[in-house]
Amino acid sequence: MTIDSDESSGCRTGPGGLKWCTFSQTFPEGSAAPTASVASPMSTLEQSPTRTASISPVDSKLVARAEALIQIGGISGARLLLERAALGEHPRADFLLAETFDLNALSRLGIRGM
């Protein structure tokens, strides 16, 4: 692998003609580097309103039925119920739905050939 370097521009050319450049900027002594004001992700999260969604009794029943189906190997039916409960933003539905696609979780239940 060869890398051609052009030190005057700070650019290099690597295999396949890929070119990358590095840049640095120096500031006169005694002057401060310019700063940018960027909001941190945490400050954005702290400002967003917290959602206190109530869990629908219908969604809770769907999740309970899906859990029962999973225990007896009815993965396809459980997925349908969990998809519906996930649309209602049930907190456990997303996790259980993901587990129905996890090969390790399915093998723990003794399910093969999904």
ROPA-258614 format. One record per residue: residue number from 0; x, y, z of N, C-alpha, C, O, CB in turn; chain; residue in one letter. Coordinates in steps of 0.05 Angstrom, whole numbers. Atoms other than C-alpha are relative to their C-alpha. Glycine has a CB too. Layout:
N
+-----+--------+--------+--------+--------+--------+--------+--------+--------+--------+--------+--------+--------+--------+--------+--------+---+---+
|   k |    n_x |    n_y |    n_z |   ca_x |   ca_y |   ca_z |    c_x |    c_y |    c_z |    o_x |    o_y |    o_z |   cb_x |   cb_y |   cb_z | c | r |
+-----+--------+--------+--------+--------+--------+--------+--------+--------+--------+--------+--------+--------+--------+--------+--------+---+---+
| NUM |      X |      Y |      Z |      X |      Y |      Z |      X |      Y |      Z |      X |      Y |      Z |      X |      Y |      Z | A | A |
...
+-----+--------+--------+--------+--------+--------+--------+--------+--------+--------+--------+--------+--------+--------+--------+--------+---+---+
end
This chain:
114
+-----+--------+--------+--------+--------+--------+--------+--------+--------+--------+--------+--------+--------+--------+--------+--------+---+---+
|   k |    n_x |    n_y |    n_z |   ca_x |   ca_y |   ca_z |    c_x |    c_y |    c_z |    o_x |    o_y |    o_z |   cb_x |   cb_y |   cb_z | c | r |
+-----+--------+--------+--------+--------+--------+--------+--------+--------+--------+--------+--------+--------+--------+--------+--------+---+---+
|   0 |     17 |    -23 |      0 |      0 |      0 |      0 |     18 |     25 |      0 |     36 |     27 |     17 |    -19 |      0 |     24 | A | M |
|   1 |    -16 |    -24 |      1 |     29 |     66 |    -20 |    -18 |     24 |      5 |    -41 |     25 |     -2 |     14 |      3 |    -27 | A | T |
|   2 |     15 |    -25 |     -6 |      8 |    134 |      5 |     17 |     23 |    -10 |     40 |     26 |     -1 |     -6 |      2 |     31 | A | I |
|   3 |    -14 |    -23 |     11 |     29 |    195 |    -34 |     -8 |     24 |     18 |    -31 |     28 |     25 |     -7 |      6 |    -30 | A | D |
|   4 |      5 |    -22 |    -18 |     36 |    257 |      8 |      8 |     26 |    -13 |     29 |     28 |    -25 |     15 |     -3 |     27 | A | S |
|   5 |     -6 |    -27 |      9 |     33 |    330 |    -11 |      0 |     18 |     25 |    -20 |     29 |     33 |    -20 |     11 |    -22 | A | D |
|   6 |     -2 |    -14 |    -25 |     58 |    364 |     52 |     -8 |     29 |     -1 |    -17 |     40 |     19 |     28 |     -2 |     11 | A | E |
|   7 |      6 |    -28 |      2 |     47 |    434 |     26 |    -30 |      5 |      4 |    -38 |     26 |     15 |      9 |     12 |    -27 | A | S |
|   8 |     29 |     -4 |     -3 |    -29 |    425 |     23 |    -11 |    -15 |     23 |    -34 |    -11 |     31 |    -14 |     -8 |    -26 | A | S |
|   9 |     10 |     17 |    -22 |    -34 |    375 |     80 |    -18 |    -23 |     -9 |    -32 |    -35 |      7 |    -16 |     17 |     19 | A | G |
|  10 |     17 |     21 |     11 |    -68 |    325 |     34 |     16 |    -25 |     -7 |     40 |    -23 |    -13 |    -15 |     10 |    -25 | A | C |
|  11 |    -13 |     25 |      6 |    -52 |    252 |     22 |    -19 |    -16 |    -19 |    -43 |    -13 |    -17 |      7 |    -16 |     25 | A | R |
|  12 |     16 |     17 |     18 |    -74 |    203 |    -32 |      8 |    -29 |      6 |     31 |    -36 |      6 |      6 |      7 |    -30 | A | T |
|  13 |     -5 |     28 |     -7 |    -81 |    130 |    -13 |     -9 |    -18 |    -22 |    -13 |    -10 |    -44 |    -15 |     -7 |     26 | A | G |
|  14 |      8 |     20 |     20 |   -101 |     66 |    -48 |    -27 |      7 |    -13 |    -44 |     17 |      1 |     -1 |    -28 |     13 | A | P |
|  15 |     25 |     -5 |     14 |   -156 |     72 |   -100 |     -4 |     30 |     -5 |    -27 |     37 |    -12 |    -22 |    -11 |     16 | A | G |
|  16 |      3 |    -29 |      5 |   -143 |    147 |   -107 |    -15 |     15 |     22 |    -22 |     38 |     18 |    -14 |      3 |    -25 | A | G |
|  17 |     14 |    -13 |    -22 |   -176 |    162 |    -40 |     18 |     22 |     11 |     41 |     18 |     18 |     -7 |    -21 |     23 | A | L |
|  18 |    -15 |    -23 |     -9 |   -154 |    231 |    -18 |    -11 |     11 |     26 |    -36 |     14 |     28 |      1 |     22 |    -22 | A | K |
|  19 |      9 |    -13 |    -24 |   -157 |    260 |     51 |     19 |     22 |      8 |     43 |     21 |      2 |     -4 |    -21 |     23 | A | W |
|  20 |    -16 |    -24 |     -7 |   -133 |    325 |     80 |     -3 |      5 |     30 |    -25 |      1 |     41 |     -8 |     24 |    -17 | A | C |
|  21 |      1 |     -8 |    -28 |   -117 |    348 |    150 |      6 |     30 |      0 |     23 |     40 |    -14 |     20 |    -16 |     18 | A | T |
|  22 |     -4 |    -29 |     -2 |   -121 |    421 |    169 |      4 |      8 |     29 |     -7 |     -4 |     47 |    -24 |     15 |    -12 | A | F |
|  23 |     -3 |    -11 |    -26 |    -97 |    459 |    228 |      1 |     30 |     -3 |      9 |     41 |    -24 |     26 |    -11 |     14 | A | S |
|  24 |      0 |    -29 |      2 |   -104 |    532 |    244 |     15 |     10 |     25 |     10 |      2 |     48 |    -29 |     11 |     -1 | A | Q |
|  25 |    -15 |    -12 |    -22 |    -57 |    573 |    287 |    -11 |     28 |      4 |    -19 |     41 |    -15 |     30 |      0 |     -5 | A | T |
|  26 |      9 |    -27 |     -7 |    -77 |    637 |    322 |     23 |     16 |     11 |     40 |      5 |     24 |    -24 |     -2 |     20 | A | F |
|  27 |    -22 |    -17 |    -10 |    -33 |    696 |    338 |      1 |     -3 |     31 |    -19 |     -6 |     44 |     -4 |     29 |     -8 | A | P |
|  28 |     -3 |      2 |    -28 |     -4 |    694 |    407 |    -15 |     22 |     14 |    -15 |     45 |      6 |     30 |      1 |      8 | A | E |
|  29 |     15 |    -19 |    -15 |    -48 |    727 |    458 |    -29 |      2 |     -9 |    -46 |     14 |      5 |     12 |     27 |     -2 | A | G |
|  30 |     28 |     -1 |      8 |   -112 |    718 |    418 |    -13 |    -27 |      6 |      0 |    -48 |      7 |     -3 |      6 |    -31 | A | S |
|  31 |     15 |     25 |     -7 |   -165 |    667 |    436 |    -11 |    -12 |    -26 |    -19 |      2 |    -44 |    -22 |      6 |     21 | A | A |
|  32 |     13 |     14 |     23 |   -190 |    615 |    387 |    -30 |      5 |      1 |    -41 |      7 |     23 |      6 |    -31 |      1 | A | A |
|  33 |     29 |     -5 |      0 |   -261 |    628 |    365 |    -15 |    -24 |     12 |     -6 |    -47 |      8 |    -10 |      6 |    -28 | A | P |
|  34 |     16 |     22 |    -12 |   -313 |    587 |    402 |    -28 |      1 |    -12 |    -38 |     22 |    -20 |     -1 |      2 |     31 | A | T |
|  35 |     28 |      2 |      9 |   -381 |    563 |    380 |    -17 |     -9 |     22 |     -9 |    -25 |     39 |     -2 |    -19 |    -25 | A | A |
|  36 |     19 |      8 |    -20 |   -441 |    556 |    423 |    -17 |    -23 |    -11 |    -32 |    -20 |    -30 |    -18 |     24 |      9 | A | S |
|  37 |     15 |     24 |      9 |   -469 |    486 |    415 |    -15 |    -11 |     24 |     -3 |    -16 |     45 |     19 |    -21 |    -12 | A | V |
|  38 |     16 |     11 |    -21 |   -525 |    458 |    457 |      7 |    -29 |      3 |      9 |    -44 |    -16 |    -30 |      3 |     -5 | A | A |
|  39 |     -7 |     28 |     -4 |   -506 |    392 |    489 |    -26 |    -16 |     -2 |    -48 |     -6 |      3 |     13 |     -3 |     28 | A | S |
|  40 |     24 |     17 |      2 |   -553 |    333 |    478 |    -15 |     -2 |     27 |    -39 |     -3 |     27 |      8 |    -28 |     -9 | A | P |
|  41 |     14 |      2 |    -26 |   -567 |    330 |    553 |    -17 |     24 |      5 |    -39 |     22 |     16 |     20 |     -4 |     22 | A | M |
|  42 |     16 |    -24 |     -5 |   -591 |    402 |    556 |    -26 |     -1 |    -17 |    -46 |      9 |     -8 |     16 |     25 |     -6 | A | S |
|  43 |     24 |      3 |     17 |   -639 |    386 |    499 |    -19 |    -19 |     12 |    -43 |    -14 |     12 |      8 |     -9 |    -29 | A | T |
|  44 |     18 |     20 |    -13 |   -666 |    325 |    535 |    -12 |     11 |     25 |    -36 |      6 |     31 |     16 |    -25 |      6 | A | L |
|  45 |     11 |    -11 |    -24 |   -674 |    363 |    599 |    -22 |     20 |     -5 |    -40 |     23 |     12 |     22 |     14 |     16 | A | E |
|  46 |     20 |    -20 |      6 |   -716 |    416 |    565 |    -25 |    -13 |    -12 |    -46 |     -1 |    -11 |     11 |     20 |    -20 | A | Q |
|  47 |     24 |     12 |     12 |   -763 |    367 |    530 |    -19 |     -9 |     22 |    -11 |    -18 |     43 |      8 |    -24 |    -18 | A | S |
|  48 |     20 |      7 |    -20 |   -828 |    354 |    566 |      0 |    -30 |      4 |      3 |    -46 |    -15 |    -28 |     10 |     -8 | A | P |
|  49 |      2 |     29 |     -5 |   -833 |    287 |    600 |    -27 |    -10 |     -6 |    -48 |      3 |     -1 |      8 |     -6 |     30 | A | T |
|  50 |     25 |     11 |      8 |   -885 |    242 |    574 |    -10 |    -20 |     21 |      5 |    -39 |     28 |      2 |    -14 |    -28 | A | R |
|  51 |     11 |     18 |    -20 |   -929 |    208 |    625 |    -24 |    -13 |    -13 |    -47 |     -8 |     -6 |     -8 |     15 |     26 | A | T |
|  52 |     21 |     14 |     13 |   -969 |    163 |    580 |    -12 |    -22 |     18 |      3 |    -37 |     30 |      9 |    -12 |    -27 | A | A |
|  53 |     12 |     21 |    -16 |  -1019 |    119 |    615 |     -1 |    -25 |    -18 |     -5 |    -24 |    -42 |    -28 |      8 |     10 | A | S |
|  54 |      1 |     25 |     15 |  -1018 |     46 |    595 |    -29 |     -8 |     -3 |    -44 |    -10 |     16 |     16 |    -22 |     16 | A | I |
|  55 |     27 |      8 |      7 |  -1081 |     25 |    560 |     -5 |    -29 |     11 |     12 |    -46 |      8 |     -5 |      1 |    -30 | A | S |
|  56 |      7 |     27 |     -9 |  -1116 |    -35 |    592 |     -1 |    -20 |    -23 |      5 |    -44 |    -20 |    -26 |      0 |     15 | A | P |
|  57 |      1 |     17 |     23 |  -1127 |    -63 |    523 |     28 |     -9 |     -8 |     33 |    -33 |    -14 |    -14 |     14 |    -24 | A | V |
|  58 |    -28 |      7 |      6 |  -1052 |    -60 |    508 |     12 |    -19 |     20 |     27 |    -37 |     13 |     17 |     25 |     -3 | A | D |
|  59 |    -10 |     18 |    -20 |  -1037 |    -93 |    574 |    -10 |    -29 |     -4 |      4 |    -48 |      0 |     -8 |     10 |     28 | A | S |
|  60 |     12 |     26 |      5 |  -1084 |   -150 |    557 |     13 |    -13 |    -25 |     18 |    -37 |    -26 |    -30 |      1 |     -5 | A | K |
|  61 |    -14 |     10 |     24 |  -1051 |   -157 |    488 |     28 |    -11 |      7 |     36 |    -32 |     -2 |      2 |     22 |    -21 | A | L |
|  62 |    -27 |      9 |     -8 |   -982 |   -162 |    520 |     -2 |    -25 |     17 |     14 |    -43 |     13 |     14 |     23 |     16 | A | V |
|  63 |      3 |     24 |    -16 |  -1006 |   -213 |    571 |     -7 |    -24 |    -17 |      4 |    -46 |    -13 |    -23 |      4 |     21 | A | A |
|  64 |      7 |     21 |     18 |  -1037 |   -255 |    516 |     24 |     -8 |    -17 |     29 |    -32 |    -22 |    -24 |      8 |    -18 | A | R |
|  65 |    -24 |      6 |     16 |   -974 |   -249 |    474 |     21 |    -15 |     16 |     34 |    -34 |      6 |     13 |     26 |    -10 | A | A |
|  66 |    -19 |     15 |    -17 |   -931 |   -272 |    533 |     -9 |    -29 |      3 |      8 |    -47 |      3 |      2 |     13 |     28 | A | E |
|  67 |     10 |     27 |     -2 |   -976 |   -333 |    540 |      5 |    -15 |    -26 |     13 |    -39 |    -26 |    -30 |      0 |      7 | A | A |
|  68 |     -5 |     13 |     25 |   -970 |   -348 |    466 |     30 |     -6 |     -4 |     37 |    -27 |    -15 |     -9 |     18 |    -23 | A | L |
|  69 |    -29 |      5 |      2 |   -894 |   -342 |    469 |      8 |    -24 |     16 |     24 |    -41 |      7 |     16 |     25 |     10 | A | I |
|  70 |     -7 |     23 |    -17 |   -891 |   -392 |    526 |     -8 |    -27 |    -13 |      5 |    -47 |     -8 |    -14 |      2 |     26 | A | Q |
|  71 |      8 |     25 |     12 |   -928 |   -444 |    484 |     10 |     -2 |    -29 |      3 |    -22 |    -43 |    -31 |     -2 |      0 | A | I |
|  72 |    -12 |      1 |     26 |   -890 |   -428 |    420 |    -15 |     13 |    -22 |     -8 |     10 |    -46 |      4 |    -29 |     -7 | A | G |
|  73 |     15 |    -14 |     20 |   -940 |   -385 |    384 |     12 |     27 |     -7 |      0 |     48 |     -1 |    -29 |      4 |      9 | A | G |
|  74 |    -15 |    -25 |      5 |   -889 |   -334 |    361 |    -13 |     18 |    -20 |    -14 |     42 |    -16 |     28 |     -7 |    -10 | A | I |
|  75 |     13 |    -17 |     21 |   -925 |   -310 |    298 |    -24 |     15 |     11 |    -27 |     39 |      6 |     -8 |    -17 |    -24 | A | S |
|  76 |     23 |    -13 |    -12 |   -989 |   -295 |    336 |      8 |     21 |     21 |     -4 |     42 |     23 |    -18 |    -21 |     13 | A | G |
|  77 |    -10 |    -19 |    -20 |   -950 |   -262 |    392 |     10 |     25 |    -13 |      7 |     47 |     -2 |     21 |    -14 |     18 | A | A |
|  78 |    -11 |    -23 |     14 |   -915 |   -217 |    343 |    -23 |     19 |     -9 |    -20 |     44 |     -6 |     16 |     -8 |    -25 | A | R |
|  79 |     22 |    -17 |      8 |   -982 |   -192 |    316 |    -11 |     16 |     24 |    -17 |     40 |     21 |    -22 |    -17 |    -12 | A | L |
|  80 |     11 |    -14 |    -24 |  -1008 |   -176 |    386 |     20 |     21 |     10 |     12 |     43 |     18 |     -6 |    -20 |     22 | A | L |
|  81 |    -20 |    -19 |    -10 |   -943 |   -143 |    406 |      4 |     24 |    -18 |      9 |     46 |     -8 |     27 |    -14 |      3 | A | L |
|  82 |     -1 |    -23 |     18 |   -941 |   -100 |    344 |    -22 |     20 |      6 |    -18 |     44 |      6 |     -2 |     -9 |    -30 | A | E |
|  83 |     23 |    -17 |     -7 |  -1010 |    -74 |    362 |      4 |     15 |     26 |     -1 |     39 |     28 |    -26 |    -16 |      1 | A | R |
|  84 |     -5 |    -12 |    -26 |   -990 |    -61 |    434 |     22 |     20 |     -2 |     22 |     41 |     12 |      7 |    -22 |     21 | A | A |
|  85 |    -22 |    -19 |      3 |   -926 |    -26 |    412 |    -10 |     26 |    -13 |      0 |     47 |     -6 |     22 |    -13 |    -18 | A | A |
|  86 |     12 |    -24 |     12 |   -967 |     22 |    370 |    -13 |     17 |     22 |    -14 |     42 |     20 |    -21 |     -7 |    -22 | A | L |
|  87 |     12 |    -14 |    -23 |  -1003 |     40 |    435 |     21 |      9 |     20 |     14 |     19 |     42 |    -20 |    -17 |     13 | A | G |
|  88 |    -22 |     -8 |    -17 |   -934 |     54 |    466 |      1 |    -15 |     26 |      8 |     -2 |     47 |     -1 |     29 |      4 | A | E |
|  89 |     -2 |     16 |    -24 |   -938 |     -2 |    517 |     30 |     -5 |      5 |     44 |    -13 |    -14 |    -15 |    -27 |     -2 | A | H |
|  90 |    -29 |      2 |     -4 |   -869 |     -3 |    550 |     13 |    -27 |     -3 |     36 |    -29 |    -11 |      6 |     10 |     28 | A | P |
|  91 |    -12 |     27 |      2 |   -859 |    -78 |    550 |     -3 |    -12 |    -27 |     11 |    -31 |    -35 |    -13 |    -19 |     21 | A | R |
|  92 |      6 |     12 |     26 |   -887 |    -92 |    481 |     24 |      1 |    -19 |     30 |    -19 |    -33 |    -23 |     14 |    -13 | A | A |
|  93 |    -23 |     -2 |     18 |   -826 |    -67 |    443 |     22 |    -20 |      7 |     34 |    -33 |    -10 |     12 |     28 |      1 | A | D |
|  94 |    -21 |     19 |     -9 |   -778 |   -109 |    485 |     -8 |    -29 |     -7 |      8 |    -44 |    -18 |      4 |      3 |     30 | A | F |
|  95 |      8 |     27 |      6 |   -819 |   -172 |    478 |     -1 |     -6 |    -30 |      7 |    -27 |    -39 |    -28 |     -6 |     11 | A | L |
|  96 |      0 |      3 |     29 |   -828 |   -161 |    403 |     29 |     -4 |    -10 |     33 |    -21 |    -27 |    -12 |     25 |    -13 | A | L |
|  97 |    -28 |      4 |      8 |   -752 |   -154 |    396 |      9 |    -28 |      7 |     24 |    -40 |     -8 |     17 |     21 |     13 | A | A |
|  98 |     -8 |     27 |     -8 |   -743 |   -219 |    434 |    -11 |    -22 |    -19 |      2 |    -43 |    -21 |     -9 |     -6 |     28 | A | E |
|  99 |     10 |     20 |     18 |   -786 |   -256 |    384 |     16 |     -2 |    -26 |     13 |    -21 |    -41 |    -29 |      6 |     -8 | A | T |
| 100 |    -18 |      1 |     22 |   -733 |   -240 |    332 |     29 |     -8 |      9 |     46 |    -11 |     -8 |      1 |     26 |    -15 | A | F |
| 101 |    -26 |      6 |    -10 |   -674 |   -257 |    377 |      4 |    -30 |      2 |    -11 |    -44 |     16 |      4 |     13 |     29 | A | D |
| 102 |     -4 |     29 |      1 |   -646 |   -326 |    362 |      7 |    -12 |     27 |     -1 |    -34 |     33 |     22 |     -6 |    -20 | A | L |
| 103 |     -7 |     10 |    -26 |   -617 |   -333 |    432 |    -24 |     -3 |     18 |    -27 |    -23 |     32 |     21 |     18 |     13 | A | N |
| 104 |     24 |      1 |    -16 |   -683 |   -317 |    465 |    -18 |    -23 |     -9 |    -30 |    -37 |      7 |    -15 |     27 |     -1 | A | A |
| 105 |     16 |     22 |     11 |   -720 |   -365 |    419 |     11 |    -27 |      7 |     -4 |    -46 |     13 |     -3 |      3 |    -30 | A | L |
| 106 |    -12 |     26 |     -7 |   -671 |   -421 |    432 |     -3 |     -6 |     29 |     -6 |    -30 |     36 |     30 |      0 |     -8 | A | S |
| 107 |      5 |      5 |    -28 |   -679 |   -412 |    507 |    -28 |    -11 |      5 |    -33 |    -26 |     23 |      3 |     26 |     16 | A | R |
| 108 |     27 |     10 |     -2 |   -753 |   -425 |    496 |     -4 |    -27 |    -14 |    -25 |    -39 |    -14 |    -20 |     21 |    -12 | A | L |
| 109 |      1 |     25 |     14 |   -737 |   -486 |    455 |    -14 |      1 |    -27 |    -23 |    -19 |    -38 |    -14 |    -20 |     16 | A | G |
| 110 |     13 |     -4 |     26 |   -765 |   -457 |    390 |     21 |     -1 |    -21 |     42 |     12 |    -20 |    -15 |     28 |      0 | A | I |
| 111 |    -18 |      3 |     22 |   -732 |   -477 |    326 |    -15 |      3 |    -26 |    -39 |     -2 |    -28 |     14 |    -28 |      0 | A | R |
| 112 |     11 |     -2 |     26 |   -744 |   -464 |    253 |    -18 |     23 |     -6 |    -36 |     22 |    -23 |    -16 |    -25 |     -5 | A | G |
| 113 |     16 |    -24 |      5 |   -774 |   -395 |    257 |     10 |     15 |    -23 |      0 |     36 |    -31 |     -1 |     18 |     25 | A | M |
+-----+--------+--------+--------+--------+--------+--------+--------+--------+--------+--------+--------+--------+--------+--------+--------+---+---+
end
